[in-house]
Amino acid sequence: MNTPHNYEHERALWDQFAESATKDPSTGGPVFRWTQYKDHPADPGPGILGDPATVLEIGYGTGRALAYLAEQGVKCTGVDLSPVAVAHSTQKYGHLGIEFVCAEVLAHLAGRENSFDAVYSIFGAAWFTDPKRLFPLVASSLNPGGVFVFSQPPAIPGAYGPQGMYKGGFAGPAMFTYRYSYPLHQWHEFMENAGFIDVEVREIDAPTPGHIGTLLVRGTRSN
Ligand SMILES: C[S@@+](CC[C@H](N)C(=O)[O-])C[C@H]1O[C@@H](n2cnc3c(N)ncnc32)[C@H](O)[C@@H]1O
């Protein structure tokens, strides 16, 4: 399916999200977690990125994961669609030397000049971008042996492909985005088709049985 993306609708939605995230005290400071649960014992943490010297986070939102890695001495770049997110993250974490870029991820990766040891997304742009278009661009943005890792909620059974979502009720200006959801085997296929090897696709259970888990996907760019 060719999704008629209009990034202005999406930017408006994410600007609102970024505005409310700054007012949410639970957003806190630097932290790196793949799941939606604080202090989740099954969260693999940043270690699954390997030991990267350079990283790119796609759809970084608050910038808190980049801030965590920058404090460990990693050279960090983030790209996000929302000018509001970029303004807030620059103000909060700019002193850590992180490069915060305001751009749509597909356009940014298509025009980028440098490459990275790791590219990752935490409920970020990998969730909101067509994997058939995104994954090959990510693969070509990685150094040989580099890794791509992303997390997001698992698909609702039977609801696969782009999932349109309105924000703010069903009246007023249209703010919407598309989320991409697939069964595990399909993520595996997208990763391999984009040239990734050692692909792992799994669901991390929530800390409470029966609660929503987390999809985690990881692959390596071959040498
Ligand atoms: C749910 S938030 C991510 C939250 C982030 N993990 C954090 O801890 O703050 C999703 C982010 O992805 C960004 N995003 C969505 N679609 C994008 C795209 N096509 N290109 C770049 N960024 C995008 C949004 O602007 C938003 O900041």
Ligand as a Chemical Component Dictionary entry (heavy atoms), coordinates in Angstrom:
data_LIG
# 
_chem_comp.id                   LIG 
_chem_comp.type                 NON-POLYMER 
_chem_comp.pdbx_formal_charge   0 
_chem_comp.three_letter_code    LIG 
# 
loop_
_chem_comp_atom.comp_id 
_chem_comp_atom.atom_id 
_chem_comp_atom.alt_atom_id 
_chem_comp_atom.type_symbol 
_chem_comp_atom.charge 
_chem_comp_atom.model_Cartn_x 
_chem_comp_atom.model_Cartn_y 
_chem_comp_atom.model_Cartn_z 
_chem_comp_atom.pdbx_ordinal 
LIG C1  C1  C 0  6.635  8.266  20.939 1  
LIG S1  S1  S 1  7.858  9.453  20.508 2  
LIG C2  C2  C 0  9.393  8.722  20.997 3  
LIG C3  C3  C 0  9.664  8.893  22.438 4  
LIG C4  C4  C 0  11.123 8.709  22.814 5  
LIG N1  N1  N 0  11.525 7.308  22.759 6  
LIG C5  C5  C 0  11.359 9.294  24.190 7  
LIG O1  O1  O 0  11.844 8.588  25.083 8  
LIG O2  O2  O -1 11.067 10.462 24.383 9  
LIG C6  C6  C 0  7.989  9.281  18.742 10 
LIG C7  C7  C 0  8.905  10.332 18.122 11 
LIG O3  O3  O 0  9.136  9.960  16.764 12 
LIG C8  C8  C 0  9.154  11.141 15.974 13 
LIG N2  N2  N 0  8.807  10.763 14.594 14 
LIG C9  C9  C 0  7.654  10.196 14.149 15 
LIG N3  N3  N 0  7.686  10.017 12.826 16 
LIG C10 C10 C 0  8.900  10.459 12.406 17 
LIG C11 C11 C 0  9.529  10.545 11.153 18 
LIG N4  N4  N 0  8.919  10.106 10.032 19 
LIG N5  N5  N 0  10.775 11.083 11.086 20 
LIG C12 C12 C 0  11.403 11.529 12.212 21 
LIG N6  N6  N 0  10.851 11.469 13.437 22 
LIG C13 C13 C 0  9.613  10.940 13.544 23 
LIG C14 C14 C 0  8.125  12.050 16.615 24 
LIG O4  O4  O 0  8.320  13.416 16.304 25 
LIG C15 C15 C 0  8.295  11.728 18.100 26 
LIG O5  O5  O 0  9.157  12.650 18.738 27 
# 
loop_
_chem_comp_bond.comp_id 
_chem_comp_bond.atom_id_1 
_chem_comp_bond.atom_id_2 
_chem_comp_bond.value_order 
_chem_comp_bond.pdbx_ordinal 
LIG C1  S1  SING 1  
LIG S1  C2  SING 2  
LIG S1  C6  SING 3  
LIG C2  C3  SING 4  
LIG C3  C4  SING 5  
LIG C4  N1  SING 6  
LIG C4  C5  SING 7  
LIG C5  O1  DOUB 8  
LIG C5  O2  SING 9  
LIG C6  C7  SING 10 
LIG C7  O3  SING 11 
LIG C7  C15 SING 12 
LIG O3  C8  SING 13 
LIG C8  N2  SING 14 
LIG C8  C14 SING 15 
LIG N2  C9  SING 16 
LIG N2  C13 SING 17 
LIG C9  N3  DOUB 18 
LIG N3  C10 SING 19 
LIG C10 C11 SING 20 
LIG C10 C13 DOUB 21 
LIG C11 N4  SING 22 
LIG C11 N5  DOUB 23 
LIG N5  C12 SING 24 
LIG C12 N6  DOUB 25 
LIG N6  C13 SING 26 
LIG C14 O4  SING 27 
LIG C14 C15 SING 28 
LIG C15 O5  SING 29 
# 
